[in-house]
């Protein structure tokens, strides 16, 4: 086939390109134009003056963030919450998949799986509403504490307990659904492996440790990379629906801080500063993904690109 | 192969017990909310927790009050509009983009793919997107909730992988010989044959639209543009006294002594559509994950 010119290609494949036009245009408008919009983080942006009329201030906004105690608090809260999630929420679906895998096939197993996926399909507005009710002064948990003679706990208002609630409700919501990809990996492991291990006298625990777990490595590594590159995403939907001023000290994360900076008054709405926060988040996330991918690629066959 | 029935190990009992506890922890809040929603908004709620409700005291007052007040119907209409229109547009645009990208010989294919995939890793963020929506004049329009999520790159890739892996090219070639152009082939062959993957992404999109509240909070303000999920947030999370008082007025009550029952009833009115389609959701969502795992 002879090589065509650009125009020749466009004409010859016109129908195909025509079909691509809507997606390309929409992505340009709703994804690339906001990327261009990041320029306002280098300006002292005023809504009335617009991008063209606003004054340029270079890196002032980005640098001034690091002199703001409120930003530094939000940054450290975000990292702390993400690390707690890495320690507790990340392994939870892996463990859950292993436990599901140990169950006998049957109705009970199916039932457990069906129930465990349920919280994933309702919004954080609803999950938070239920969490607040169950943990309220007269909810189930405090009733149980009371029953056993303990002091009732203000779960949502106390900084320490709020963190516990954040992590536990995160696991509650995501553990079932998160296990699906691991279960699909487990389903791909040959039965013969388990059978020969059994014949060689390996216990069930050893089989889980030396067959099931390695079978999930590719998935684990990919999720780990995603989790690490999302370190500055501490779960906006969840935090925003659960937190309240009495726990801002530990619960205010970058995203909620950014939201209040732009849309609620934290010393005057400031679009430029809020955009600078977003840019910082984006650059860190992108960098972490890039490097974690390089590291993973060096040590294994599994990587994004 | 002989079916063997191994004896029950102690571990299995512990594991089974753990699973039961987990299921209880998930179902109890739903149950608790259901009972609360059927308690009377006029009476103060009983303290403590209840596994079995007092059947005689159950009442549908909270639901009646919500429908009498009537704004939930606006919320439903808007939510259905964005879910249905948003999903139909998304499926059409994404499939239309996926089909050409499944053609290995299409020139500039790699460039176009890069253009698309790049948006998965880098975005403008909350504020530039908000300002864009403003500049486009979409503030307080339901289109602001629809248009930004019509071209979903993840779905395009998923559909493309499906087309490449599953659809028989010879079928297309036969159509081509018959003189059909790619647009006709797209409509008559590609869309019908991609149904399984399209059902998956369509359900994803529907649930996503139904559950979405943040964009609605940022982009819409007037009462006739509210979606049900955001109304629920105002009532449930922000405990808007204004909303609660309006319900009281509608029900002819001086005060609502137990706003919990209204909140719970509103919550159930918001999730019922999801619960009804849940069995399908589960099946198609899982199928979607499996499709996604097949690397293209």
Interface residues (C-beta under 8 A of the other chain):
Chain A: X4 X9 X13 X15 X16 X17 X18 X19 X20 X22 X23 X24 X26 X27 X29 X30 X31 X32 X33 X34 X35 X36 X37 X38 X40 X99 X102 X103 X104 X108 X111 X112 X114 X115 X116 X117 X118 X119 X121 X122 X123 X125 X126 X128 X129 X130 X131 X132 X133 X134 X138 X139 X140 X143 X144 X172 X176 X180 X181 X184 X204 X236 X237 X240 X241 X255 X258 X259 X262 X263 X271 X274 X275 X278 X279 X281 X282 X286 X289
Chain B: X9 X11 X12 X15 X16 X18 X19 X22 X23 X25 X26 X27 X28 X29 X30 X32 X33 X36 X45 X47 X48 X49 X93 X94 X96 X97 X99 X100 X101 X103 X106 X107 X108 X112 X115 X116 X119 X121 X122 X123 X124 X125 X126 X127 X128 X129 X130 X131 X132 X136 X147 X148 X150 X151 X153 X156 X181 X182 X183 X186 X207 X211 X212 X213 X214 X218 X229 X232 X233 X236 X237 X260 X263 X264 X267 X270 X271 X274 X278 X281 X282 X285 X286 X289 X290 X293
